[in-house]
Amino acid sequence: MKLKKLLYNQKAAPYVMIFPFILVFLVFFLYSIVYSFLMSFYKFQPGVQEFIGIKNYQRLSDGHFLNAIWNNTRYVFWAIVILVPISLLIALMLNTKMMPGKKLFRACVFVPSLTSVIVAGIVFRMFFSGLDTGFINSILLRFGMEPHDWLRENQHTAMLAMVSLTVWRWIGPTMLYFLAALQNVSPELLEAAEIDGASSLKKFFYITVPQIKPILIYVITIQIYGGFSMFTESFVYWNTTSPNDIGLTMVVLLYQKGFVEADMGYSYAIGVVLLVIIFTASFLQLRSFGMFRRDEG
């Protein structure tokens, strides 16, 4: 009876409803963050934990970690610059009444997201094979151009391989986000703007974009998080080592140090810095979109 009264209590019921989320957050998120932060000050040896202060963080100035940050930053930039506009363009096409076969096209665009990233990575690794018989190289040779060792040549070709896989896999879900947002754009405002003589571009930038702004912010935010925490796309191409770190990411470096080299203290430090970078990048992005401003009036 007490539980029933608690659930029907208008003041207590909301807290009861969100209690499972709070419990999961405290156990699986906050506790993990605090534990990782504390363990980043230790050096782990078989059966021994030695407190070494900030030495693990001092080691972060080495070239591998800096290369990983640079690769992740470029990856996030190109993923957002390429994925977001293309997904929005496809959503705009599917939102028009004149386009035939919209359901079939939408299904075809969404299907890649259902594919395992490992399977897709293996296929893309064959596409970007450095052999003359590789898919892309065979096309280049047919047109009289030089083949490339895409996954080992330089950081630009490596980045192209990683971003291509990401765009191919996530263009479907991102397109659906934008399509759902576009279907909620006020038709009355669009009709009024058309009566006033506004062009299609003006209607898009002054009416459509402001109304889909929450979804746009959400898409960019998850791309920032997903980009900095990216692991599988790099791992499936190069495992844990790539020539001159051209495919190294922060999570791959964390995995390499923690599980391959058993340098757990250093991997904890990498994880803490990665969390700070993701939080800072997301905060700055949300702040630039005015998410922390109070509406006047």
C-alpha positions as CSV (number, residue, x, y, z in Angstrom):
1,M,0.0,0.0,0.0
2,K,2.8,2.4,0.8
3,L,4.4,1.8,-2.6
4,K,1.0,2.4,-4.3
5,K,0.6,5.7,-2.4
6,L,4.2,6.6,-3.4
7,L,3.5,6.0,-7.0
8,Y,0.3,8.0,-7.0
9,N,1.9,10.9,-5.1
10,Q,2.2,13.7,-7.5
11,K,5.5,15.0,-6.0
12,A,7.2,11.6,-5.5
13,A,6.0,9.8,-8.7
14,P,8.4,11.6,-11.1
15,Y,11.4,10.7,-8.9
16,V,10.3,7.1,-8.7
17,M,10.0,7.0,-12.5
18,I,13.5,8.3,-13.1
19,F,15.1,6.3,-10.3
20,P,16.1,3.4,-12.6
21,F,17.9,5.8,-14.9
22,I,19.7,7.5,-12.0
23,L,20.7,4.1,-10.6
24,V,22.1,3.0,-14.0
25,F,23.9,6.4,-14.4
26,L,25.5,6.2,-11.0
27,V,26.6,2.5,-11.3
28,F,27.7,2.3,-15.0
29,F,28.7,5.9,-15.8
30,L,29.6,8.0,-12.9
31,Y,31.3,5.2,-10.9
32,S,33.3,4.2,-14.1
33,I,34.5,7.8,-14.6
34,V,35.6,8.2,-11.0
35,Y,37.3,4.8,-10.9
36,S,39.1,5.5,-14.2
37,F,40.3,8.9,-13.0
38,L,41.7,7.4,-9.8
39,M,43.3,4.5,-11.5
40,S,45.0,6.8,-14.0
41,F,47.4,7.8,-11.2
42,Y,48.7,4.2,-10.8
43,K,51.1,2.0,-12.6
44,F,49.9,-1.6,-12.8
45,Q,52.3,-4.6,-12.7
46,P,51.4,-8.3,-12.2
47,G,49.9,-8.3,-8.7
48,V,51.1,-4.8,-7.8
49,Q,49.6,-1.3,-8.0
50,E,52.1,1.5,-7.6
51,F,51.0,5.1,-7.2
52,I,53.0,7.3,-9.6
53,G,51.0,10.6,-9.6
54,I,50.6,12.4,-12.9
55,K,53.3,10.5,-14.7
56,N,50.8,8.7,-16.9
57,Y,49.4,12.1,-18.0
58,Q,53.0,13.4,-18.7
59,R,53.4,10.5,-21.1
60,L,50.5,11.8,-23.2
61,S,52.9,14.3,-24.9
62,D,54.4,11.5,-26.9
63,G,53.9,11.4,-30.7
64,H,51.4,8.5,-30.8
65,F,48.8,10.2,-28.6
66,L,49.1,13.5,-30.5
67,N,48.7,11.7,-33.8
68,A,45.7,9.9,-32.4
69,I,44.1,13.2,-31.4
70,W,44.9,14.8,-34.8
71,N,43.4,11.8,-36.6
72,N,40.2,11.8,-34.5
73,T,39.8,15.6,-35.0
74,R,40.1,15.3,-38.7
75,Y,37.8,12.3,-38.8
76,V,35.1,14.2,-36.8
77,F,35.4,17.3,-39.1
78,W,35.1,15.3,-42.4
79,A,32.4,13.1,-41.1
80,I,30.3,16.1,-40.2
81,V,31.1,18.1,-43.3
82,I,30.3,15.2,-45.6
83,L,27.6,13.2,-43.8
84,V,25.3,16.0,-42.6
85,P,24.8,17.9,-45.9
86,I,24.4,14.7,-47.9
87,S,21.9,13.2,-45.5
88,L,20.0,16.5,-45.4
89,L,19.9,16.7,-49.2
90,I,18.5,13.2,-49.5
91,A,15.9,14.0,-46.8
92,L,14.9,17.1,-48.7
93,M,14.5,15.0,-51.9
94,L,12.4,12.4,-50.1
95,N,10.3,15.0,-48.5
96,T,9.0,16.3,-51.9
97,K,5.9,15.0,-53.4
98,M,7.3,14.8,-56.9
99,M,10.0,12.2,-56.3
100,P,8.9,8.7,-57.5
101,G,9.8,5.5,-55.6
102,K,10.5,7.3,-52.3
103,K,9.9,4.3,-50.1
104,L,12.2,2.0,-52.1
105,F,15.0,4.7,-52.2
106,R,14.6,5.3,-48.5
107,A,14.9,1.6,-47.7
108,C,18.0,1.3,-49.9
109,V,19.7,4.2,-48.2
110,F,18.9,2.8,-44.7
111,V,20.0,-0.8,-45.4
112,P,23.7,-0.2,-44.9
113,S,23.1,0.8,-41.2
114,L,21.8,-2.7,-40.6
115,T,25.1,-4.2,-41.8
116,S,27.7,-5.3,-39.2
117,V,30.6,-2.8,-39.2
118,I,33.0,-5.7,-39.3
119,V,31.4,-7.2,-42.4
120,A,31.2,-3.7,-44.0
121,G,34.8,-3.0,-43.0
122,I,36.1,-6.2,-44.6
123,V,34.3,-5.3,-47.9
124,F,35.6,-1.7,-47.8
125,R,39.1,-3.1,-47.1
126,M,38.8,-5.0,-50.4
127,F,37.6,-1.8,-52.1
128,F,40.6,0.1,-50.9
129,S,43.1,-2.8,-51.5
130,G,46.5,-1.7,-52.6
131,L,46.6,-4.4,-55.2
132,D,46.0,-3.7,-58.8
133,T,43.0,-6.0,-58.6
134,G,41.4,-3.9,-55.9
135,F,38.1,-2.4,-56.8
136,I,39.1,1.2,-56.8
137,N,42.6,0.6,-58.3
138,S,41.1,-1.5,-61.1
139,I,38.9,1.5,-62.0
140,L,41.9,3.8,-61.9
141,L,43.9,1.5,-64.1
142,R,41.1,1.3,-66.6
143,F,41.2,5.1,-67.0
144,G,45.0,5.1,-67.3
145,M,45.7,6.4,-63.8
146,E,48.2,5.2,-61.2
147,P,46.9,2.8,-58.5
148,H,47.4,3.7,-54.8
149,D,48.0,1.7,-51.6
150,W,45.0,3.4,-50.0
151,L,45.4,2.0,-46.5
152,R,49.2,2.5,-46.2
153,E,50.2,5.3,-48.5
154,N,49.5,8.4,-46.4
155,Q,47.2,9.9,-43.9
156,H,44.9,11.4,-46.5
157,T,44.1,8.1,-48.2
158,A,43.7,6.5,-44.8
159,M,41.2,9.2,-43.8
160,L,39.3,8.7,-47.0
161,A,38.9,5.0,-46.3
162,M,37.6,5.6,-42.7
163,V,35.3,8.5,-43.6
164,S,33.9,6.5,-46.6
165,L,32.9,3.6,-44.4
166,T,31.3,5.9,-41.8
167,V,29.3,7.9,-44.3
168,W,28.1,4.7,-46.1
169,R,26.9,3.2,-42.8
170,W,25.3,6.2,-41.1
171,I,23.8,8.1,-44.0
172,G,20.5,6.2,-43.6
173,P,19.8,6.9,-39.9
174,T,20.9,10.5,-40.3
175,M,18.6,10.9,-43.3
176,L,15.7,9.6,-41.2
177,Y,16.4,12.1,-38.4
178,F,16.3,14.9,-40.9
179,L,13.2,13.5,-42.7
180,A,11.3,13.3,-39.5
181,A,12.2,16.9,-38.7
182,L,11.3,18.1,-42.2
183,Q,7.8,16.6,-42.0
184,N,7.2,18.7,-38.9
185,V,8.1,22.0,-40.6
186,S,5.1,24.3,-40.7
187,P,3.5,24.2,-44.2
188,E,1.7,27.4,-43.4
189,L,5.0,29.3,-43.0
190,L,6.3,27.9,-46.2
191,E,3.1,28.8,-48.1
192,A,3.2,32.3,-46.7
193,A,6.8,32.7,-47.7
194,E,6.0,31.5,-51.2
195,I,3.1,34.0,-51.5
196,D,5.5,36.7,-50.5
197,G,7.8,35.7,-53.3
198,A,10.6,34.0,-51.3
199,S,12.9,31.8,-53.3
200,S,13.5,28.1,-52.5
201,L,16.9,29.0,-50.9
202,K,15.4,31.7,-48.7
203,K,12.6,29.4,-47.6
204,F,15.2,26.7,-46.7
205,F,17.6,29.0,-44.8
206,Y,15.0,31.2,-43.1
207,I,12.2,28.7,-42.4
208,T,13.3,25.1,-42.8
209,V,16.7,25.3,-41.1
210,P,15.5,27.2,-37.9
211,Q,12.7,24.7,-37.5
212,I,15.0,21.6,-37.8
213,K,17.7,23.2,-35.7
214,P,17.1,20.8,-32.7
215,I,17.6,17.8,-34.9
216,L,20.6,19.4,-36.6
217,I,22.2,20.0,-33.2
218,Y,21.5,16.4,-32.1
219,V,23.0,15.0,-35.3
220,I,26.2,17.0,-35.0
221,T,26.5,16.2,-31.3
222,I,26.3,12.4,-31.9
223,Q,28.8,12.7,-34.7
224,I,31.2,14.5,-32.4
225,Y,30.8,11.7,-29.8
226,G,30.9,8.9,-32.3
227,G,33.9,10.4,-34.1
228,F,36.1,10.8,-31.1
229,S,35.1,7.4,-29.7
230,M,35.6,5.7,-33.1
231,F,37.3,2.3,-32.8
232,T,35.9,-0.4,-35.2
233,E,36.4,1.5,-38.4
234,S,40.1,1.8,-37.7
235,F,40.5,-1.6,-36.1
236,V,39.0,-3.4,-39.1
237,Y,41.4,-1.7,-41.5
238,W,44.7,-1.9,-39.6
239,N,44.1,-3.9,-36.4
240,T,46.1,-2.0,-33.7
241,T,49.0,-0.7,-35.8
242,S,49.1,1.4,-38.9
243,P,52.1,2.8,-40.7
244,N,53.2,6.1,-39.3
245,D,50.0,6.1,-37.2
246,I,47.9,7.1,-40.2
247,G,44.9,5.2,-38.9
248,L,45.5,5.5,-35.2
249,T,42.6,6.8,-33.1
250,M,42.4,7.5,-29.3
251,V,40.3,4.4,-28.6
252,V,42.6,2.2,-30.7
253,L,45.5,3.6,-28.7
254,L,43.7,3.0,-25.4
255,Y,43.0,-0.6,-26.5
256,Q,46.6,-1.1,-27.6
257,K,48.1,0.2,-24.4
258,G,45.5,-1.4,-22.0
259,F,44.9,-4.8,-23.6
260,V,47.8,-5.5,-25.8
261,E,50.7,-4.0,-23.8
262,A,48.9,-4.3,-20.4
263,D,49.7,-0.7,-19.6
264,M,46.5,-0.1,-17.8
265,G,47.4,3.1,-15.9
266,Y,48.3,4.8,-19.2
267,S,45.1,3.6,-20.9
268,Y,43.0,5.0,-18.0
269,A,44.7,8.4,-18.5
270,I,43.9,8.2,-22.2
271,G,40.3,7.5,-21.4
272,V,40.0,10.4,-19.0
273,V,41.5,12.8,-21.5
274,L,39.2,11.4,-24.2
275,L,36.2,12.1,-22.0
276,V,37.3,15.7,-21.4
277,I,37.8,16.2,-25.1
278,I,34.4,14.9,-26.0
279,F,32.7,16.9,-23.3
280,T,34.5,20.1,-24.3
281,A,33.8,19.7,-28.0
282,S,30.2,18.9,-27.4
283,F,29.8,21.8,-25.0
284,L,31.4,24.3,-27.4
285,Q,29.2,23.0,-30.2
286,L,26.1,23.3,-28.2
287,R,27.1,26.8,-26.9
288,S,27.8,27.9,-30.5
289,F,24.2,27.0,-31.4
290,G,22.9,29.0,-28.5
291,M,21.6,26.0,-26.5
292,F,22.6,27.6,-23.2
293,R,21.0,31.0,-23.8
294,R,17.7,31.9,-22.2
295,D,14.9,33.2,-24.4
296,E,14.2,36.8,-23.7
297,G,10.7,37.8,-22.9
